Amino acid sequence: MEDNWYELSCIVKNKDGLHGRPAMDVSDFAQTYDGKIEIHYNNQCYDPRSLIHLLSLGIPFGSQVNLRVERFEGCERFADDLRRLIEVEEG
């Protein structure tokens, strides 16, 4: 882990994957963070603030994604809240 990034992994638990409403919720929440954010999946990396980019990743149910959040005060809490949105089981 690089010193200027907080990193964690999560599993997509929504039966429809990270698509539609769950992707919109992730994107909307990501827009509240002032630092850099990256979501990594299948050798691709995008800023989850862009709903189009997030949807283009096509992340299905059961997939592991890695989050990287630029370190600022409160980044751990933000990243954990973002992880919870990605791991929501409703669908």
C-alpha positions in Angstrom: 0.0 0.0 0.0 1.3 3.4 -0.9 1.4 6.0 1.9 -0.9 8.5 0.2 -3.7 5.9 -0.5 -6.0 4.0 1.7 -6.9 0.6 0.1 -9.4 -2.1 0.7 -11.2 -4.9 -1.2 -14.8 -5.8 -1.3 -17.2 -8.3 -2.9 -20.2 -7.3 -4.9 -23.1 -9.0 -3.2 -26.1 -7.6 -5.2 -27.5 -10.5 -7.3 -27.6 -8.1 -10.3 -24.0 -6.9 -9.8 -22.9 -3.3 -9.6 -25.5 -2.1 -12.1 -28.5 0.2 -12.0 -29.5 1.6 -8.6 -26.5 0.2 -6.7 -24.1 1.8 -9.2 -26.0 5.1 -8.9 -25.8 4.9 -5.1 -22.0 4.3 -5.3 -21.5 7.1 -7.8 -23.6 9.6 -5.8 -21.8 8.8 -2.6 -18.4 8.9 -4.3 -19.1 12.5 -5.5 -19.2 13.6 -1.8 -15.4 13.0 -1.4 -12.9 15.7 -2.3 -9.9 13.4 -2.8 -9.1 11.0 -5.5 -10.9 7.7 -5.6 -10.3 4.6 -7.8 -12.2 1.4 -8.3 -10.2 -1.5 -9.8 -11.8 -4.5 -11.4 -10.6 -6.9 -14.1 -7.4 -4.9 -14.8 -9.4 -1.7 -15.3 -9.5 1.4 -13.1 -12.0 4.2 -13.0 -13.1 7.0 -10.7 -16.5 5.8 -9.4 -17.9 9.3 -9.4 -18.7 8.7 -13.1 -21.8 6.5 -13.3 -21.0 5.8 -17.0 -17.5 4.6 -16.2 -18.8 2.5 -13.3 -21.4 0.8 -15.4 -18.9 0.2 -18.2 -16.9 -2.0 -15.9 -19.8 -4.5 -15.9 -19.1 -5.8 -12.5 -21.2 -8.9 -11.8 -22.4 -10.5 -8.6 -19.6 -12.2 -6.5 -16.8 -10.1 -8.0 -14.0 -8.7 -5.9 -13.2 -5.0 -6.5 -10.4 -3.0 -5.0 -10.9 0.6 -3.8 -8.2 3.2 -3.4 -9.0 6.4 -1.6 -6.6 9.3 -1.4 -5.6 9.8 2.2 -7.3 12.7 3.9 -8.8 13.1 7.3 -11.8 10.7 7.4 -10.7 8.6 4.4 -11.0 5.3 6.3 -14.6 6.0 7.3 -15.4 7.2 3.8 -13.9 4.1 2.2 -15.7 1.8 4.6 -19.0 3.5 3.8 -18.3 3.1 0.1 -17.5 -0.6 0.6 -20.8 -1.1 2.4 -22.6 0.4 -0.6 -20.8 -2.0 -2.9 -21.6 -4.9 -0.7 -25.3 -4.2 -0.3 -27.2 -7.5 -0.9 -30.5 -6.1 -2.1 -31.4 -6.6 -5.7 
